């Protein structure tokens, strides 16, 4: 098997508003947008460091997440999660967990975007796997 690439494709209600939101919050640039009548059937945004994000208008085949979000959580690595959270909230996201230092060596927070998708944003984990497990074990004992 050759190289494998994963690109998230989000079904949203209000695709053009989502393009604007992800552009403002993630500094994403619209590369491609196709529509059938008023419905955006495919849009691709380029992320600053080479990643891509795709989206489309939700429909009967590809529904948007239910109220409160769905089962997929998108994870962003960033050197400044506080600034990213602030931009997301400024553009209508809902904070689920505030950005804070985590016991496993990352600074993370979580938001739900206006389209129902959840995002964790944080710095890379700065501990070994064993150190992370030990920190989580200790955290569990104290909660």
Beta strands, then each sheet from edge to edge (+ up, - down):
strand 1: 9-12
strand 2: 29-36
strand 3: 39-46
strand 4: 52-57
strand 5: 73-77
strand 6: 94-101
strand 7: 107-112
strand 8: 118-122
sheet 1: 1+ 4+ 3- 2+
sheet 2: 5+ 8+ 7- 6+
end
